[in-house]
Amino acid sequence: MALCKEGELYAWGSNSNGQLGLGTYQNTPTPTRITAIPSQVSQIACGGEHSVVLLQDGSLYSWGYNAFGQLGHGDTTYRCIPKKIENL
């Protein structure tokens, strides 16, 4: 992933668990903007197969592999689209 200075987030590479946040589970060889995030990204954290972002408004979004609940949504559903973590 790459975070641009304008707060836009781009993803590419392996995507078997939706960790790129592009709405699919297909690998993506070229940088593609993640458009499902509602405002500018401030920080990113990427695990091996999941991703979390902090937006400039203070909200957190996560997506990808979730077999152990690591996305913070209270379930173990894998997600290929960023979803707001409501518990924080």
C-alpha positions as a printed NumPy array, in Angstrom:
array([[  0.   ,   0.   ,   0.   ],
       [  0.964,   3.609,  -0.499],
       [ -0.42 ,   6.665,   1.259],
       [ -0.176,   9.846,  -0.8  ],
       [  0.298,  13.248,   0.826],
       [ -3.28 ,  14.182,  -0.146],
       [ -4.585,  11.307,   2.012],
       [ -5.444,   9.   ,  -0.882],
       [ -4.624,   5.319,  -0.446],
       [ -3.415,   2.999,  -3.205],
       [ -3.067,  -0.788,  -3.079],
       [ -1.619,  -3.515,  -5.293],
       [ -0.249,  -7.038,  -5.097],
       [ -1.56 , -10.259,  -3.587],
       [ -5.229, -10.078,  -2.606],
       [ -6.396, -13.614,  -1.786],
       [ -8.195, -12.45 ,   1.373],
       [ -9.372,  -9.033,   0.203],
       [ -6.528,  -7.272,   2.007],
       [ -6.224,  -4.649,  -0.726],
       [ -9.715,  -3.269,  -0.016],
       [-10.653,  -2.985,  -3.679],
       [-13.934,  -4.914,  -3.521],
       [-12.542,  -8.119,  -5.044],
       [-10.302, -11.029,  -4.112],
       [ -8.248, -10.799,  -7.319],
       [ -4.551,  -9.977,  -7.326],
       [ -3.853,  -6.483,  -8.652],
       [ -0.474,  -5.849, -10.324],
       [ -0.725,  -2.053, -10.598],
       [ -1.409,   0.616,  -7.943],
       [ -5.171,   1.168,  -7.674],
       [ -6.886,   3.798,  -5.55 ],
       [ -9.097,   2.495,  -2.735],
       [-12.294,   4.492,  -3.216],
       [-14.454,   2.944,  -0.465],
       [-12.831,   5.058,   2.268],
       [-15.02 ,   8.115,   3.011],
       [-12.319,  10.665,   3.894],
       [ -8.588,  11.27 ,   3.837],
       [ -6.317,   8.649,   5.366],
       [ -3.85 ,   9.728,   8.049],
       [ -2.06 ,   6.437,   8.862],
       [ -1.961,   2.864,   7.57 ],
       [ -1.055,  -0.477,   9.137],
       [ -0.817,  -3.648,   7.078],
       [ -0.629,  -7.194,   8.348],
       [  0.208, -10.141,   6.151],
       [ -3.391, -10.427,   4.946],
       [ -5.352,  -7.555,   6.5  ],
       [ -5.17 ,  -3.772,   6.608],
       [ -6.247,  -1.005,   8.992],
       [ -6.349,   2.743,   8.394],
       [ -6.827,   5.76 ,  10.615],
       [ -8.702,   8.563,   8.891],
       [ -8.089,  12.247,   9.519],
       [-11.471,  12.432,  11.281],
       [-10.228,   9.88 ,  13.853],
       [-12.255,   6.89 ,  12.645],
       [-10.713,   3.479,  11.943],
       [-11.451,   1.157,   9.02 ],
       [-10.254,  -2.406,   8.485],
       [-10.535,  -5.177,   5.888],
       [ -9.037,  -8.468,   4.735],
       [ -8.373, -11.771,   6.52 ],
       [-10.384, -12.069,   9.732],
       [-10.333, -15.704,  10.9  ],
       [ -9.439, -14.63 ,  14.443],
       [-11.471, -11.408,  14.63 ],
       [ -8.435,  -9.205,  14.055],
       [-10.467,  -6.681,  12.052],
       [-12.287,  -5.571,  15.207],
       [-15.86 ,  -5.951,  13.937],
       [-16.982,  -8.556,  16.465],
       [-17.084, -11.397,  13.935],
       [-14.781, -13.513,  11.778],
       [-16.082, -12.475,   8.346],
       [-13.404, -11.714,   5.758],
       [-13.94 ,  -8.336,   4.07 ],
       [-12.709,  -7.075,   0.71 ],
       [-14.156,  -3.576,   1.266],
       [-13.066,  -1.255,   4.085],
       [-15.516,  -1.245,   7.002],
       [-15.604,   1.218,   9.882],
       [-14.7  ,  -0.223,  13.287],
       [-17.714,   0.87 ,  15.327],
       [-16.548,  -0.291,  18.779],
       [-14.002,   2.522,  19.187]])
